[in-house]
Amino acid sequence: MSTSPIERAADSFAAELARHRTGRGLSKKQLATLMGFDPSYVSHVEGRRHRPTEDFARRAEAVLEASGAIWQRFREYDELRHGRSAGIHREPAVPGQWLPPGTGLVVERESANLTYTDEGYHCVIRRELYNAGTEPVTRYLIRVAVDRYPNDPGRSNRHHREHPLTFAELQLTAYRYDGSAREPMHWRAKHDRDAFKEIWLLFENSEGRFPLYPGDRVTIEYAYRVGSDKWGPWFQRAVRLPTRHLAVRLDLPADLDPKVWGAETSLSSSEGPLRTAIQRRDGGERVIFDWATEDPPLNARYRMEWRFRSLPPETEPDGPGPGVRVRASDRMRGIGIVQRGHDLLRQPARQFDLPREERVAREVVERLSAVLARLDELHPFTKGVGIAAPQLGHGGAAALVRPADRTAEPVVLLNPRVVDTAAETDEQYEGCLSFFDHRGLVPRPLRIDVEHAQWDGSRVITSFEYAMARLVAHEIDHLEGHLYVDQMAPGVPLVPIEEYHDTGHPWRY
């Protein structure tokens, strides 16, 4: 554990580097090749054995296109290393001064307006952009995500599969403002999923191209519509580029008696209330809610939620009505999975005496199987899923592991122990049913050999590779009284599930 500010800043740099590397799907060796470094050097920096250099930080920032995040972590470390403490007054940051070449765009101001009417929601986003990079910018990525039932992910997933969001219904429009002139922007789809769209806004139209050149500024505005049948009572802004000012306005009908609140999360802190208050302004038939913040940290997430108090709560047999937020961990707790902090999760499981305790062991496995089936209604486990007896409050050494293929039979592990592992490892983000609000970057061997018991007490050795090796190792950790956070490198931050963008995708090998 770091004991000094310099060590903590170095840890923060290593964590930011690892997060962007894995987000791009690169191994340490691949990143080193792109940066022109020896592969061991990247490994040593992420492992805190080497401190970052300015050249290393600049190359990592440029290769990973981290929007200034890696460079900012290096500057924080470098200032402490040279004795320029945070207590020394510095002039406010000016776009371009603190960002290295290759950083790209800075959002100087963003305003987001969401209006609700009988026809649904109309969202207008305006951003003032500055090109702090060295190359012309020709496109800008935007995201549209919907979640009709944020309190019930299983129901929401089913709903959006049956009623997917379409590009046609979005009625997306986009414009570029330069002084008094307004130019329409063409757009192109990048990702098209049932409840999630990624779209490139292009700095061009049928009349020609108008790139944003280095050192230039421009304002873009885009708008879209989503019906209330697909949009639940929430609105979220995530800070993905260096941003100076962020403002959100909700425009809601007064006759529905809206109640609005908000929360914020960053990579270094768990969810808490908004640091600045939401301002309410009543105006006849409409109620306006305004909120703003200055210099929000990269990767922060700001979420505003509401309920209409004049409407009766919707009947939801598996959860509360709209406007009442349920954390992911609460959904797991609701089906009987004990959560982090429970004493049993830190105790080694008791070995079954087989075949004498075969009946007890089979009953435990049946309980695990029943919960595994229920889990499929709550979350898309496209990486596979496992569950261990201690997570259901039973102290026996039993676990089930099912690969990503939902039609496959789960592997039953009784009294398992790892007897051999491959020397080669990789790092992937893992989740845990007993700690489901976050994801964490965990190193694991690419192959493990596991000795485990059969019902008759005989023992066999099974070799697991890649994703199954990771899943099995995770469950054996549970049976030994460990959580995945125990396996993470010191200083690597947990990622809130709302900020984790690889849900629905298998691990990459």
Sequence and secondary structure as in RCSB ss.txt:
>XXXX:A:sequence
MSTSPIERAADSFAAELARHRTGRGLSKKQLATLMGFDPSYVSHVEGRRHRPTEDFARRAEAVLEASGAIWQRFR
EYDELRHGRSAGIHREPAVPGQWLPPGTGLVVERESANLTYTDEGYHCVIRRELYNAGTEPVTRYLIRVAVDRYP
NDPGRSNRHHREHPLTFAELQLTAYRYDGSAREPMHWRAKHDRDAFKEIWLLFENSEGRFPLYPGDRVTIEYAYR
VGSDKWGPWFQRAVRLPTRHLAVRLDLPADLDPKVWGAETSLSSSEGPLRTAIQRRDGGERVIFDWATEDPPLNA
RYRMEWRFRSLPPETEPDGPGPGVRVRASDRMRGIGIVQRGHDLLRQPARQFDLPREERVAREVVERLSAVLARL
DELHPFTKGVGIAAPQLGHGGAAALVRPADRTAEPVVLLNPRVVDTAAETDEQYEGCLSFFDHRGLVPRPLRIDV
EHAQWDGSRVITSFEYAMARLVAHEIDHLEGHLYVDQMAPGVPLVPIEEYHDTGHPWRY
>XXXX:A:secstr
   SHHHHHHHHHHHHHHHHHHHTT  HHHHHHHHTS HHHHHHHHTTSS   HHHHHHHHHHHT TTHHHHHHH
HHHHHHTT  TTS      TTTSS TT  EEEEEEEEEEEEETTEEEEEEEEEEEE SSS B EEEEEEE  S T
T HHHHHHHHHHS   HHHHT EEEEEETTEEEE  EEEEEEETTEEEEEEESEETTEE  B TT EEEEEEEEE
E TTT  SEEEEE  S BSEEEEEEEEEGGG EEEEEEEEETTEEEEE SS  EEEEETTEEEEEEEEES  TT 
EEEEEEEETTS     TTS  TT    HHHHHHHTT   TT GGGGS  B   TTTTHHHHHHHHHHHHHHHHHH
TTT   TT EEEEGGGGT  BSEEEEE S TTS  EEEES EEEEE S EEEEEE  TTSTTEEEEEEEESEEEE
EEE TTS EEEEEEEHHHHHHHHHHHHHHTT  GGGGS TT   EEGGG   TTS    
